[in-house]
């Protein structure tokens, strides 16, 4: 049962990003000091993944949950998908909904973008919480920099009009989505139900859906090429930062989280889950955020 007083309201900001009009649907839930909740970037990314956590936090915060450009359970705007676009998007969103925010939460690949935005807008956020933060896409993580020449080729193939759509459909079929979620998105395979897989598949079938997937998977949305500038992002100048480190994340992703925690520049808490604990264990993640 959802907490009392957490009805959902949808509003759309008409933003301009990289010279393109980008209608940005956002969900608002809860009452209290404002909070910004950024969903992860992935093939199955949509603001809906953040809503269970927003309902939990909504008893004490008025949560704003946007979709990233190029992602979400709706037709996506046609615009260049690269780190500069995502940085510019957050600047435009903060101009339209400036807060200031008592809390900002970012999951997965959204984490470095939130931290960078906090540097550009030093009065926008009182504190940051990064849930299973990542900075490197699936192929660069799995294959390493020595195979980097293949990433652009794969991206261009998926973006091609006919061949690309066929490749995309093969790689986002319900069985593959279910296998991916059981492998590293959820920690408990029993939580990957047919209804969950069907909902994720609907996200992937949105118009222009393959472009966000191609960009993310091949590292086209990685804000850095190496670990060092990622860690340098957390030097002095940020509001207090907490990292929620799930127990079941894949080894290589966990190593990057541990490297950040090892700098001593963030406060770390262990939480259950894998790469999407905010979705799989929203109550536990909300408790960890409140305790951070």
N, C-alpha and C positions, 0 to 999 in steps of 0.2 A: 504494500500500500504506500502511495506517495505521501510525503509529509504534508500536513495541513497548510493551506495557503500558498500552494506552489502551482497555480494554474499557469498554463502556457499562453503567451501572446506572441504573435509573429508580426514583425515589422520589416520593411525593406528600405535600406539606404541606397540611394542612387549615387554611386561613387564614380569618380573618374580616375582610372589607373592606367598608366603607360599610354595615355592618349585615347583610351577606350572607355566607353560607358560600361560600368559593371554594376548592375543591380545586385545588391547583396542582401539576401534574406537573413534575418537574425531572429532568434527566439529569446524572449525575455521571460524570466521566471523568478518569483520570490519577492521579498521585501527587505529593505534595509540598505546599508552602504553598498555601493555598486561593486560588482565583480565582473571581470572579463574572463571568459573561458574559451580557449582556442583548441579546437579538435586537432588530432594528429593529421599529418599528410600521408596518404596511402592510397592504394587502388580502391579501397572501400571507405574512404574518408567522407564523412558528412557530419553536420552539426548534431544530428540525432544521437551520435555516439556519446555526446557530452550531456545529454538531457537527464539521464538517471543521476549523474553527479550534481547537475544544476538543481534538481529537485531536492537533493539532500542538503545542499548549501543554501537553498532558497529560503530556509527558515530564518536565516540571519543575513542574507545578502540578496540584492537585486541583481541577478545574473544575466549578462548579455552573452549570447552564444552565436557567433557568426559562422557562415560557411566561407572557406577559402575560395578565391577565384580559381576556376578550373576544377573544382571539386563540389560534392554535394549531391543530394537526391533531387536534382532539377537540371534542366538544360543549362549548359555552361557557356559563358561568354567566350568569344573568340579573341584571345589576346596572347602575347608572348608569355610563356611560362618559364620563368627563370628567377633566381634569387632577387634581382633588382625589382621585378614586378611584385614579389611578395612583400619586400620591405616597403615599397611605395603603397601597396594596399593597406598595410597597417597604419602608415602615416595618414592616409585618406580616411580610414575608419576612425582614428583618434581625433581627426579634425571634425568628423560628423558626430561622434559620440565621445567627447573628451574626458568624461569622468569628472574629477580624478577617481581612480579605482582603488578601493581599500585592499583589493586582492586581485591578482591576475594568475590564472592557471593555464599552462600550456602542456600539451601531451606530445610525446614523440618528437617528430621533426619540427613541430611548432616551437619547441623550446628555444633554440638559438635565435629564431626570429623575434620572439617576445623579449629576450634579453637585449637584443640589438635595439629594439624599439624603446626599451626602458633607458638605454643610453642616449638615444636621440631625443627622448621626451622625459627628462629627469624628474618632473613633478607629476607624471601621469599615474604612477603606481606606488602604493605604500609597501607592498611586498609581492614577491614572485614565488610561485610553486611550480616546479617542473616535474611532470609525471613521466617516468621512463624516458628521459631525454635522449634524443639521438641527433646526429648531424650528418650522417652518411647513409645514402640510399642502399637498397638491397643488393644490387649488382656490385657496386664498389666494395661493399662490406664482404660479400661472398667471394668475389673474384680477385680483389686486390688491384692496386694501381698498375701493375704490369700488364693488365688486360684492358686498360682504359680506352685503347683505340677502338675497341668493339662497342663501347657503350653508345657512342653517337650513332654508329651504324644501326644498332638495334632500335634506338629511338626513332631514327628516320624511317626505318622499315615499318614500325607500328603506326607512324603518322601518315603513311601513304594511303591514298583514298580507298583502294579495293583490297590489296594485299594486307594493308595495315589493319583494316577492320576484321578480316578473316583471322589474322594472327591474334588480335585482341580477343575475339570471341572464344577462340580455343583456350586461351590462357586465363579467362575469367569465367569459365563454366562453373556451375554450382559444385561439382565434385572437387575441382581444384581450389575453389574458395574455401570449402570445408576442410580440405587437407591443409591449406595454408594456416587457417585459423587454429586448427588443432596443433600444428607444429610450433607456432611461436606467437600467435596473437592472444589466444586464451591459454590459461594454465590448466584448466580442467576441461578435458575433452567432452565431458557430459554437458557442458554449457553451450557447446556448438550444436544447437538443435536445428532441425530442418527449417523452422521459422526464422531463426537467426541467419542461416545461410541464404534463405530466400530474400530476406530484407537486404542483405549485403549485395546479392546479385542484382536487385533492382537498382541499387546505387550505381553499379557499374554499367548499367544499360542506358543511362541518361545520354542525351545527345552530346557529342564531343567528349564523351567520357574517356576515350582512349588517350587523349592528349595529356591529361593530368597523370594518368598511370604511366605513360611512356616517360614523361619528364621525371617523375619521382623514382621509378624503379631504376633508371639508368644513371641516377646521380645528378640529373639536370636541375634539381632543386636543392642540392647540397650547398649551403652557404660558404663552405670551406673545402679545401682540398686535403688538408691534414689536420691532425689533432691539435697542434700548437695554437693556431688562431682561435679555435673553439675554446680552449682553456683560457686564452688571453681575454676573451670576451667578459670573463668574470673577475677581472681585476677591479680595483676600487672604482666607485662611481655608480654602482648599482644599488637599488634598495635591497633589503635582506632577501636572500634566495634560499629556498628549501628544495631539496631533491628527494623525490619518493622513488626509491630503487626497488623494483619488484624482484622477488626471489626467483622467479622462473624465466627471466629473460634469456635469450640466446647468449652464448658465451662471448662472442665478439661485441655485441651491443652492450652487454654487461661490463666488459672491459673499459669501454668508453665512459660509461656512467661512473665506474669506480675511479677512473683517472680524474674525472671532475671532482668527485668527492675527496680524493686524495690531495687536492690542492689546499684544502682547508678553507676555501672561500665560500663554501655553501654548508648548510646544515642538512644532514642526511637522515632519512628514516627508511627502514625496511618495510615493505608492504607486500601483500600477496599478489599473485598475478604474473603475467608475462608482459607483452608489449602493449596491451590495452587494458590495464587494471582499472582505469577510470570507468570503463564500460562493464567489465566483468564483476568488479567488486566496488561499486560506487559508495556503498555505506562505509566500508573500511577506508577508502580513499578520503572521503569527507572527514572521517574521524582523524585521519593523519593530518589533513590540512588544518583542522581546528587545533590540533596539538602542536603544530609546527611553530 
